[in-house]
Amino acid sequence: MLTIHAADLLVPGDRRPALPDGAVLVRDRRLAAIGPLGTLTAAHPAARVRRWPGLLTPGLVNPYGPELLEHAYHPDPREAGELGTEPLTGEALAALALTEARRGGSARRGVQRLLAHGVVAVAGELPTPAVRDAVHRAGLGVLPRPAAPDGPAVLDPLRGRSLAEAIAGPLPPEGEQPEDGGGPEATFAVFDVPDEAALTGRGAGTCVATVVAGRLLYRQR
């Protein structure tokens, strides 16, 4: 199945200029082409088209994987009256005496919150099996990190970082990719902002869509 994801501006994530009315063509789990929306729709008239507002960029990496998924509890909405809605850490976390099942549920909710910030990978070791399972089932990548980053753990990878510092890697060059399945995975995010400066200023909470390996895992309602 072919799907075209288009946005007002496509930002490759490196020194290449942004592409107005840019789009990516997704074939199964791979990026099949990148270019202007008109070019891709003309070349692939049978493809489904999803039009998004704002910027289409590479997916983001959150450097606080263990802090957000291993050392925090994301309450179930049914627990909001008792525990609130924000992640619990420190003494509040220790008081919960979490079972493996509750850790897994927390990790799944944490992953959904990360996806809502355009995150496609986390950095840091995840030793708890239930946490690893939640991350892998969602398709998020797990990257090594030499040391824990400074500052408090935050869901927004753009807090104090530029887009170039926060992405998993740039998008490939414009044009068609090989049809033998050897193209890069279709992994990217879309943010409802007018340009990169606005994205840096307003943060990744402006995410409206996150795609991992061709799957639309988050869409703003």
C-alpha positions as CSV (number, residue, x, y, z in Angstrom):
1,M,0.0,0.0,0.0
2,L,1.2,3.5,-0.9
3,T,0.6,6.5,1.3
4,I,1.7,10.0,0.8
5,H,2.2,12.2,3.9
6,A,2.4,15.9,3.0
7,A,2.9,19.0,5.0
8,D,3.2,22.8,4.5
9,L,7.0,22.4,5.0
10,L,9.3,19.4,4.9
11,V,12.4,19.9,7.0
12,P,15.1,17.3,6.2
13,G,17.0,17.8,9.5
14,D,20.4,18.6,8.1
15,R,21.9,21.6,6.1
16,R,19.5,21.1,3.2
17,P,16.8,23.8,2.8
18,A,13.3,23.1,3.8
19,L,10.9,22.0,1.1
20,P,7.6,23.9,0.8
21,D,4.6,21.6,0.2
22,G,7.0,18.7,0.7
23,A,5.9,15.1,1.0
24,V,7.1,11.6,1.6
25,L,5.8,8.4,-0.1
26,V,5.5,5.4,2.2
27,R,5.5,1.9,0.8
28,D,4.7,-0.6,3.6
29,R,7.3,0.2,6.3
30,R,9.8,2.0,4.0
31,L,10.2,5.5,2.5
32,A,9.8,5.1,-1.2
33,A,10.2,8.7,-2.3
34,I,10.6,12.3,-1.0
35,G,9.8,15.4,-3.0
36,P,7.2,18.1,-3.7
37,L,3.6,16.9,-3.2
38,G,2.6,17.6,-6.8
39,T,5.5,15.5,-8.1
40,L,4.7,12.5,-5.9
41,T,0.9,12.6,-6.6
42,A,1.6,12.8,-10.3
43,A,4.0,9.8,-10.2
44,H,1.8,7.8,-7.9
45,P,-1.8,8.7,-8.6
46,A,-3.2,5.7,-6.8
47,A,-1.5,6.5,-3.5
48,R,-3.6,7.6,-0.5
49,V,-2.8,11.2,0.5
50,R,-2.7,12.4,4.1
51,R,-2.3,16.2,4.4
52,W,-0.9,17.6,7.7
53,P,-0.6,21.1,8.9
54,G,2.9,22.5,9.7
55,L,6.3,20.8,9.5
56,L,7.2,17.2,8.6
57,T,10.6,16.4,10.2
58,P,12.6,13.3,11.1
59,G,11.5,11.7,14.3
60,L,12.9,12.8,17.6
61,V,15.0,11.0,20.2
62,N,14.3,11.5,23.9
63,P,17.5,11.1,25.9
64,Y,15.7,10.3,29.2
65,G,14.6,6.7,28.5
66,P,15.3,5.2,31.9
67,E,14.2,8.3,33.8
68,L,10.8,8.5,32.1
69,L,10.0,4.8,31.6
70,E,11.9,3.0,34.4
71,H,12.1,5.6,37.2
72,A,8.6,7.2,36.8
73,Y,5.1,6.0,37.1
74,H,2.5,7.3,34.5
75,P,-0.9,7.0,36.3
76,D,-3.8,5.2,34.6
77,P,-6.5,7.7,33.9
78,R,-8.7,5.8,36.3
79,E,-6.1,6.7,39.0
80,A,-6.2,10.4,38.3
81,G,-8.4,11.2,41.4
82,E,-5.9,9.5,43.7
83,L,-2.5,10.0,41.9
84,G,-3.1,12.9,39.6
85,T,-2.1,12.9,35.9
86,E,1.6,13.7,36.0
87,P,4.4,11.1,36.2
88,L,5.3,10.2,39.8
89,T,9.0,9.9,40.8
90,G,11.1,9.7,43.9
91,E,9.3,9.0,47.2
92,A,5.9,9.1,45.5
93,L,7.1,6.3,43.2
94,A,8.6,4.3,46.0
95,A,5.4,4.4,47.9
96,L,3.5,2.6,45.1
97,A,5.4,-0.7,45.5
98,L,4.8,-1.4,41.8
99,T,4.3,-4.9,40.4
100,E,5.8,-5.9,37.1
101,A,2.3,-5.6,35.5
102,R,1.9,-2.0,36.8
103,R,5.3,-1.1,35.5
104,G,4.4,-2.4,32.1
105,G,1.1,-0.4,32.1
106,S,3.0,2.7,33.1
107,A,5.6,2.2,30.4
108,R,2.9,1.8,27.7
109,R,1.3,5.1,28.8
110,G,4.7,6.7,28.9
111,V,5.4,5.5,25.4
112,Q,2.1,7.1,24.2
113,R,3.1,10.4,25.8
114,L,6.4,10.2,24.1
115,L,4.8,9.5,20.7
116,A,2.6,12.6,21.3
117,H,5.9,14.5,21.3
118,G,7.2,13.1,18.0
119,V,9.6,10.7,19.7
120,V,10.6,7.6,17.7
121,A,13.5,6.4,20.0
122,V,14.7,6.7,23.5
123,A,18.3,6.7,24.8
124,G,19.5,4.7,27.8
125,E,19.3,1.2,29.2
126,L,15.9,-0.3,30.0
127,P,16.6,-3.3,32.3
128,T,12.9,-4.1,33.2
129,P,11.4,-6.7,30.9
130,A,7.9,-5.2,31.0
131,V,9.3,-1.7,30.1
132,R,11.4,-3.1,27.2
133,D,8.4,-5.0,25.9
134,A,6.2,-1.9,25.9
135,V,8.9,0.0,24.0
136,H,9.6,-2.7,21.5
137,R,5.9,-3.4,20.9
138,A,5.4,0.2,20.0
139,G,8.3,0.1,17.6
140,L,10.4,2.7,19.4
141,G,14.1,2.4,19.0
142,V,16.4,2.2,22.0
143,L,19.8,3.9,21.6
144,P,22.9,3.7,23.9
145,R,24.0,6.8,25.7
146,P,27.4,7.4,27.3
147,A,26.0,9.1,30.5
148,A,22.7,10.4,31.9
149,P,22.0,13.9,30.5
150,D,22.0,16.9,32.8
151,G,18.8,18.4,34.1
152,P,15.4,17.0,35.0
153,A,13.8,14.4,32.7
154,V,11.3,15.9,30.3
155,L,9.0,14.5,27.6
156,D,9.9,17.2,25.1
157,P,13.2,16.4,23.3
158,L,13.4,20.0,22.1
159,R,13.6,21.4,25.6
160,G,17.0,23.1,25.5
161,R,18.0,21.4,22.2
162,S,17.8,22.3,18.5
163,L,16.0,20.1,16.0
164,A,19.3,18.9,14.6
165,E,20.4,17.8,18.1
166,A,17.1,16.0,18.8
167,I,16.4,14.0,15.6
168,A,17.2,10.3,15.1
169,G,18.8,11.1,11.8
170,P,18.0,13.3,8.7
171,L,15.6,12.3,6.0
172,P,17.1,10.9,2.8
173,P,17.6,13.1,-0.3
174,E,14.8,14.0,-2.6
175,G,13.8,11.4,-5.3
176,E,12.7,7.9,-5.6
177,Q,14.2,5.1,-3.4
178,P,14.9,1.6,-4.6
179,E,11.8,-0.6,-4.9
180,D,13.7,-3.7,-3.6
181,G,12.8,-2.8,0.0
182,G,16.2,-1.4,0.8
183,G,15.1,2.2,1.5
184,P,15.1,3.7,5.0
185,E,12.3,3.0,7.4
186,A,9.4,5.5,7.1
187,T,9.8,7.1,10.5
188,F,9.0,10.8,11.0
189,A,6.9,13.3,12.9
190,V,4.7,16.3,12.0
191,F,4.3,19.5,14.1
192,D,1.6,22.1,13.7
193,V,4.0,25.1,13.6
194,P,4.9,27.4,10.6
195,D,8.7,26.9,10.7
196,E,11.7,25.4,12.5
197,A,12.1,28.5,14.7
198,A,8.6,28.2,15.9
199,L,9.1,24.5,16.6
200,T,12.1,25.2,18.7
201,G,10.3,27.9,20.6
202,R,7.0,26.1,21.1
203,G,8.4,22.6,21.5
204,A,7.5,19.1,20.6
205,G,4.1,19.3,22.3
206,T,2.9,20.7,19.0
207,C,3.1,17.2,17.4
208,V,0.1,16.2,15.4
209,A,1.4,12.9,14.0
210,T,4.2,10.4,14.6
211,V,4.9,7.6,12.1
212,V,7.3,4.7,13.0
213,A,8.2,2.2,10.3
214,G,5.2,3.2,8.2
215,R,2.7,2.9,11.1
216,L,0.8,6.0,12.2
217,L,1.2,5.5,15.9
218,Y,0.0,8.9,17.1
219,R,-2.5,11.3,15.6
220,Q,-3.7,14.3,17.5
221,R,-7.5,14.1,18.0
